[in-house]
Amino acid sequence: MRIPSLLLLCCLMATPVFASTTAEREFTCPLDGKPFKAVIAMSGTSFGLMLAMEPYGPIITPWPVAECPEDGMLLYKDFTEQDITVLRPYVLSPEYQDMRKNKETPYRRMAALEEKLGVPRSMLWRTLLQATWEARGEQYPRYAREAAAAIEEFLAVEKDDAEEITTAKMVYGELNRRLGDFQRAQRTFEALRDDPASAAKQPIRGIVDYQLELIKTKDTAPHQCPSQEK
């Protein structure tokens, strides 16, 4: 599931189109060639976004990924023969199977598969962010720190895509607020507030002001984006 762009952030309104719908589909595991069935999402309605960019409403987030029942291979894309050659020993390894045994979430394991295929950590921050949406208990702070670290790597190398940089900074501030690192979160949002390239844009300014209020009260809870209605 593609995360919405910053220009859509928190501007999504309720639309009476579809509720969340699912369907059973048949897949074939690329490692052993065995067919299996999995329930996947077909549609969903978003009423808006959380501050971590997770859509809320009658929608499944993140978008479910079919998983081979025997080996846990995640079918999140069309794999090439070279991909399978690289991933087969890793998926069957104790390392990956321990991740399954320890109930690491699908998107966290997806990030591990992508990294094994050579995707730089800096390009995995969106996948790691979506893993935080799935996280439960002790998983959340661990996943949030991993996503924040990936954003730091992304910001160190990305210099051209202004919108993606701003989006990453907004998420970075949110993750640090949720982790209770209020100083880092405050510095992030104050820098965005003082940046003339983004400060005047809505919904950015409204979100930044709201985040600074949450930080002031030492609030670590998840929150919906503030309404942009006049």
Secondary structure, DSSP 8 states (H G I E B T S, - for coil): -----GGGTTT----SS---EEEEEEEE-TTT--EEEEEEEEE----EEBTTS-EESSS-SS----B-TTT--B-SS---HHHHHHHHHHHTSHHHHHHHHTT--HHHHHHHHHHHTT--GGG-HHHHHHHHHH--TTHHHHHHHHHHHHHHHHHHH--S-HHHHHHHHHHHHHHHHHHT-HHHHHHHHHHHHH-TTTTTSTTHHHHHHHHHHHHHTT--S--B------
